[in-house]
Amino acid sequence: MILTLAFRNLFHDRIRLAVTLVGILFSIVLVAVQLGLYLGASNMITANIDHAKADLWITVYGAKSFEDGGMLLTSRERHQALATPGVKAVIPLIVRFAEWRKPEGGSTRVVIVGSDAEDGGLEPFNLVEGTWEDIKAPEAVAVDRTYFNELGIKGIGDTAQIANGRVRVRAITDGVRSFTQSPYTYTTLNRARSLFGDSDGTTFYLVQTVPGADIKKVQHELEGRLDGAEVLTQAEFRDRSLKQWLFRTGAGVALIGGALLGSLVGTVIVAQTLYSSTKDHLGEFATLRALGSSSGYIYKVILAQAGISAVVGYALGISIALIILVLSHNTALPMVMTPGLAFWLFTLTVGMCAISALSAIVKVTKIDPAVVFNR
Amino acid sequence: MSDQPQPVLEAIDIVKELGSGAGKVRAVKGASIKLIPGELTLLMGPSGSGKTTLLSILGCILSPTSGTLRVAGTSTDRLNSEELADLRRKHMGFIFQSYNLFPTLTALENVRIALDVRGQKGFAAANRSEEVLRDVGLAYRLKSYPGNLSGGEQQRVAVARAIASSPSIVLADEPTAALDGENGHAVMALLARIAKEQHRSVLAVTHDPRTLSYADRVVRIEDGRIVGEERRPEGLDAPEIADLTKRRKAHA
């Protein structure tokens, strides 16, 4: 009967129910979009780090992110690293901003990612056209199809000018987006070097350790040997890149702030409507009390009302969020929805509604059953 | 040993002050009353005489300022609001002047909710609700909402709700006030039947003279004090009492 009464109380006043559901829906969509974008941005920032087969990253001292390097490391550091116990391989990786001059004029900034697949470090992922073998061809690069317009190209075979040389698109990736909005352009290590006119420099060294090696111990050993370079675990470098782009630039704070604001607005709207609903049904709650119901019984009715609102509001909100997810797929900043985020959003909705119910519960706690004789 | 049946509710020297400071009013001034199983007692008095306040105290809804209230042998002194609710749940059923039905629940559900708060759920509760609604003559209105019921029907749903859990005490506040003559008589006849056949103590607060003929006992209250008590002569049933009342009125 608790659920029946809660359900009837809610659906009795459909306008108020609609306001409640719109409040929850607005809140859930806003939080889902903000957190979905946050996750999307996080994935974009760390995608290359996550796909690299490295236990440790050697960077120049103070490197803030994957894109923030020069070509300041040399083969000297590589040899020092290779001589360190526990190190199996040290793979050079070039990551550097460059100017992409479009075939029909104009230019845009890109991030050149140069590495050799044979080394087993980082190779372009999500290839949908062409292979790594195609990228080995003279002048070959791989770009993401999302950025065709920005790069002024239409597909395989198109050419452009980067720094010192010409490049030709030989492979295409899908969904490899850049948080900096400078498209990643994958090529071989040597071509990257030749484009920048540097025969030895590199941005990172990806360190692979021998099986069973203590990675922390190898890290400390490398730190002792390499002056002016930092040695980070994959997780440390990941965190550093996320901090740089999401928190130092304020982008992440804005997204999380939006999510918090959404939760707050949703809570206030639901609290207001639940409170007014409880106020309208106060006489009925007083009757229940006079009939001998415990306070707990009445709290359960109010919480059930909040719970029903949460479930219906969540179902509507997540449906709209999923539509936005699909629509955002081909944009520069696609939203991400994971089962974990969906579950977290549900928990948030239920929590939000439960908190909203508090004001109504406080109101009903003060109820005087004697009012039943004055109705 | 006395043959007098044990009272199921006993109030001794009840005083109730309402308000505070200069606005303080003594609404009940030392009232004592006993409710006996199988009796329909009327608490009668003019408006403002304190009858509803006394009913609220007897129903453990208001606490007396002083005096003793015992329900089924349990003193209500020092009981908190949850314990008082528990006492109401176990021993009392209420009928209100304005019926106080839940407008969003059907007649059947309105009765079921009174069982639900007592922890009686499922088919047993549904069957019992249907049974009492049939008993008050509403078998054909089980799924009707209060808005679709007449005043008399609504009050009968309220009576069914009050008796569904088989409480030993039924307290009614002006049960006929909002009803026309025919429905008023029907509800009073129902209350009298509940008292007699189900051996419950029924106390109805009223100032409706139409109800007199159904009473086993009439307790009169004026200005917060019990000023008199009349008992129906032994051997007379309700219709005979009604005739007697008519004859007395004609003679007067």
HADDOCK unambig.tbl for C-alpha pairs under 7 A between the chains (distance, minus, plus):
assign (segid A and resid 1 and name CA) (segid B and resid 113 and name CA) 6.19 0.50 0.50
assign (segid A and resid 1 and name CA) (segid B and resid 116 and name CA) 6.59 0.50 0.50
assign (segid A and resid 8 and name CA) (segid B and resid 104 and name CA) 5.75 0.50 0.50
assign (segid A and resid 9 and name CA) (segid B and resid 104 and name CA) 6.80 0.50 0.50
assign (segid A and resid 12 and name CA) (segid B and resid 104 and name CA) 6.83 0.50 0.50
assign (segid A and resid 284 and name CA) (segid B and resid 102 and name CA) 6.40 0.50 0.50
assign (segid A and resid 287 and name CA) (segid B and resid 100 and name CA) 6.71 0.50 0.50
assign (segid A and resid 290 and name CA) (segid B and resid 61 and name CA) 6.76 0.50 0.50
assign (segid A and resid 291 and name CA) (segid B and resid 88 and name CA) 6.72 0.50 0.50
assign (segid A and resid 291 and name CA) (segid B and resid 89 and name CA) 6.40 0.50 0.50
assign (segid A and resid 291 and name CA) (segid B and resid 93 and name CA) 6.81 0.50 0.50
assign (segid A and resid 291 and name CA) (segid B and resid 94 and name CA) 6.75 0.50 0.50
assign (segid A and resid 291 and name CA) (segid B and resid 114 and name CA) 6.63 0.50 0.50
assign (segid A and resid 292 and name CA) (segid B and resid 85 and name CA) 4.46 0.50 0.50
assign (segid A and resid 292 and name CA) (segid B and resid 86 and name CA) 6.02 0.50 0.50
assign (segid A and resid 292 and name CA) (segid B and resid 88 and name CA) 5.03 0.50 0.50
assign (segid A and resid 292 and name CA) (segid B and resid 89 and name CA) 4.26 0.50 0.50
assign (segid A and resid 292 and name CA) (segid B and resid 117 and name CA) 6.96 0.50 0.50
assign (segid A and resid 293 and name CA) (segid B and resid 85 and name CA) 6.40 0.50 0.50
assign (segid A and resid 293 and name CA) (segid B and resid 89 and name CA) 6.91 0.50 0.50
assign (segid A and resid 293 and name CA) (segid B and resid 117 and name CA) 5.01 0.50 0.50
assign (segid A and resid 294 and name CA) (segid B and resid 82 and name CA) 6.22 0.50 0.50
assign (segid A and resid 294 and name CA) (segid B and resid 85 and name CA) 6.43 0.50 0.50
assign (segid A and resid 369 and name CA) (segid B and resid 61 and name CA) 6.24 0.50 0.50
assign (segid A and resid 370 and name CA) (segid B and resid 56 and name CA) 6.71 0.50 0.50
assign (segid A and resid 370 and name CA) (segid B and resid 61 and name CA) 5.91 0.50 0.50
assign (segid A and resid 370 and name CA) (segid B and resid 62 and name CA) 6.69 0.50 0.50
assign (segid A and resid 373 and name CA) (segid B and resid 96 and name CA) 6.70 0.50 0.50
assign (segid A and resid 375 and name CA) (segid B and resid 98 and name CA) 6.60 0.50 0.50
